[in-house]
Structures are given as structure tokens and as C-alpha cells.
Amino acid sequence: MLEYLGWADAADLVRDAVEETISSGKVTYDLERQLEDAEKLATSEYADEVVANIENLS
């Protein structure tokens, strides 16, 4: 959606933050079942991690 609005930089930042969060092993239940050594987070906790990664990347 951000790309559609012409906000490519914001879209890239969100995408990178999500990738970083998943790479660190912090995921929601649906992904935790499929990954070894993953930490299962509630959706709100996962969102907090993504936001923290956005702040760290920007």
C-alpha cells in the first residue's frame, strides 16, 4: 500500500524491519510452528519488535 501511495522509502523501511524481525527469530504463532529455534510472540509483541526495528533502521 505504501508503494501504491508513492512512499517507496517507507515501504522499503517496513519491509526491511519485518525481514529483520523474522531473521532474529521473533515471530507470531503461525510462523513459529514452521521455524526451528523461533520465539513465539503475541501479535502486539511482534508489532512492537517491528516498530523497534524501524526505529533502529531509520
N, C-alpha and C positions, 0 to 999 in steps of 0.2 A: 504494500500500500504506500509506503514512503517513497518508493521508486516511482510509482504512478503519479504521486504529487510533485515529483521533481526534486525530491530531497535525497539524492543518491548518497551523499556523505552520511546522513543519518541512518539510512538503510544499511550501509556498509558497517557502521559502528555497531548497530544492533546485531547484525549477522555475526560479526567478529566476537561480540560479547557472548552470544549464545554458543558459538563454537568453543570459546574459552571455557565456559561453564561446563559444557559436556565433556570436554577434554580433561578437565580437572576431576571428573568422576562424580560430579554433583548433578543428579538428575531426578526427575519425577518417577513415580512408580512404574509407569508404562515402559520407560527405558531401562530402569534398574533391573527389571526381570531379564533383560537381554544382554547386559554387560557384566563382566566379571569385576569384582572389587569396586563397584559403584556405591555411592552413598545416596540412599533414598531420601528425598526431601518432599515436604508438602509443596503444593503449587505456590503458595505465598513465599515460602523459603527459597524456592527456585527463582522466583521473580526477584527477590532481594539479591540473590547471587548475580543474576544477570545485570541488575542495576549497578551493583558494586563493580562489575567488570566494565560496564560502560564508563563509569567514573574513572576507573584506572586506565582505560584505553584513550580517553579524551584529554 
